[in-house]
Amino acid sequence: MREAIDLIIFDWDGTLIDSIDWITHCLQNAARQYGCHIPERQAAKDVIGLSIDKAMHKLFFPEADSEKLERLVSYYSHEYFSKPPSREDLFEGVYDMLVQLKNTGYQLAVATGKTRLGLNEALAGTGTAELFCTTRCSDETASKPNPKMLNEILAHTNIPKERTLMVGDSAHDLQMAMNAEIASIAVACGAHSQDFFTAI
């Protein structure tokens, strides 16, 4: 693969870090707090990867108006940040894999539905910030599956899309890569299962 790929762009939640259950818990608790229907586990997982505003809108609108959606986002964020991330939260072998890829000469990046605050905390907690040449978050660009964050990473690195690979765990990641005309690989450890990816 080294001869064909120069840049590997990773999603964060569910791809590099084992956070899907925690995110699902926080989404369900936010719904419980404000008297909304509590989404089933898979329904909550289905919105992971979107910006938090877009995720809440998809889960709870029109049941929740714009004011309640803001409160849901606020409650979710407060609960999510109550559990600081650490390197132990990365999937087994991920840290060593990233180090090896970087040492081999790949440029590594992150394209995530997290906020900049959330990703910065995650990078600091896991000690991985120095492994990535650039990162993009949903609150500083467009939410997945819009390809804008991938295009911004390509512009920053000056690497052509033909030499780029996107790695993610959700349909949003694969659709974003398709929209950007970038090759992609799905991992089945996060929001969506191997059976899901096989069926699409």
Stockholm file with secondary structure:
# STOCKHOLM 1.0

chainA/1-200         MREAIDLIIFDWDGTLIDSIDWITHCLQNAARQYGCHIPERQAAKDVIGLSIDKAMHKLFFPEADSEKLERLVSYYSHEYFSKPPSREDLFEGVYDMLVQLKNTGYQLAVATGKTRLGLNEALAGTGTAELFCTTRCSDETASKPNPKMLNEILAHTNIPKERTLMVGDSAHDLQMAMNAEIASIAVACGAHSQDFFTAI
#=GR chainA/1-200 SS CTTTCSEEEECCBTTTBCCHHHHHHHHHHHHHHTTCCCCCHHHHHHTTTSCHHHHHHHHHTTTSCHHHHHHHHHHHHHHHTTSCCCGGGBCTTHHHHHHHHHHHTCEEEEEESSCHHHHHHHHHHHTCGGGCSEEEEGGGSCCTTSTHHHHHHHHHHTCCGGGEEEEESSHHHHHHHHHTTCEEEECSSSSSCHHHHHHC
#=GC SS_cons         CTTTCSEEEECCBTTTBCCHHHHHHHHHHHHHHTTCCCCCHHHHHHTTTSCHHHHHHHHHTTTSCHHHHHHHHHHHHHHHTTSCCCGGGBCTTHHHHHHHHHHHTCEEEEEESSCHHHHHHHHHHHTCGGGCSEEEEGGGSCCTTSTHHHHHHHHHHTCCGGGEEEEESSHHHHHHHHHTTCEEEECSSSSSCHHHHHHC
//
